[in-house]
Amino acid sequence: MISSAYGWLAAAIVSEVTGTTFLQKSEQFTRLGPTVAMAVLYALSFYCLSQALKGMPLGLAYAIWGGLGIALTGAIGWVVFNQRLDTPALLGMTLIISGILVIHLFSRSLGHES
């Protein structure tokens, strides 16, 4: 069940990051297509996150979802929108990813809490 939870979590992360990309493209909700895509992708992201919670604790799922979402959104901002990140921003994102790795590699909280 854990691997299924990670699949749902990966889908949640991809949906959220893609939705956030459309949020940027919506130009503050003035463009209908990107605005609708953003709303659908955010809803899908939360659905997928809810499915992931069947196989992993909320805190762990949210830490991974939020942390990887931040890092991937920063990368998309850099590559797609040419938004440069300074050294402190890159260091902070590195620390976030490091924290996710520590949780994943060393935490015993991977079982589902009822």
Secondary structure, DSSP 4 states (H G I P E B T S, - for coil): -HHHHHHHHHHHHHHHHHHHHHHHHTTTTTSHHHHHHHHHHHHHHHHHHHHHTTTS-HHHHHHHHHHHHHHHHHHHHHHTT-----HHHHHHHHHHHHHHHHHHHH-STTSPP-
